[in-house]
């Protein structure tokens, strides 16, 4: 028999144990450090290699540094971390696997493409809520050059992209999840379904992912009996300038107007003049914005309640070469502030 206290509808988990983001941290590359959120990032680097010999090793280092910084900010010892839930975009999630080899935490590797950030956070919260972990880390990473090499063409090739393409964020984000008296509460997680509208253009991620984002957001509203007005911010992961108007249109057709509270992390992390085509993408897109700007806003009372909807395109070079369409997914996590709202804040 389903426990109505922890399950709402078919897809939404409700956390009853005062589960919180105890601390979080972000590490980013040079282009991200030039964007509008730069002052909120913990670690910034002006070298895409981070002093390593390969881009893949650089991405691994970003993840290691973000995780360790988050633990340090929480005034915790590494031995207090019971499990890390982490993933990335590369084959066999090698960035997360090799990073946790160095960190030596019990490890659950996950893959949801660019939805990995909220997939990891939802699972970490579930483990803490159920008592299987006192502290769990949720983390993910991406790197522009490693993603281009794997999914499209190596950067050195200099291939031209259409204007609706997106720029993979170079960065890593980590959150320490636990129970306690500090940090934003993690109250709900809505687990997405795979949605495929038969989009086949691997450059047009925004159009492919928007239907999955709309499905998860609408499901969250139905399961929780909430409306867009219950949130100060609904942040999608990386729909960018193409998918952002599309998700709003799809939800409007379902009777939900999110326009006044919706922003996209892929548009928040860069300025329009940074040459990022339609905007940012990658696992780190939602993670970098959430674990810096949004968590900061929840901690200082700028935001009262936020819904993060990380979006992911579940394609691979193999499926593209075989002429398959692009199945997509979106996972949503609701966060609430315990701080006193600032006067005139959102």
Protein Blocks (a to p, Z undefined) as FASTA:
>chain_A
ZZfklpgcjlbccdfklpacfbacddddfklmmmmklmmpfbdcfbfklopabfklmmmm
mmmmmmmmmmmmnopafklpmbdcdddfbehilmlmmmmmmnopacddddehjmlmmmmm
mmmmmmmmnopafbdcddddddfklmmmmmmccfklopacdfkbccdddddddddddddj
edjddfbdcddddddehiabfklmmlmmmmmmmmmmmmmmmmnopafklpfbdcdfbloj
mlmmmmmmmmmmnopafklmgccfklmmpcfklonojbcedjklmmmmmmmmmmmmmmno
mambdcddddddfbdfklmmnopacdddddddddddfbdcdehiZZ
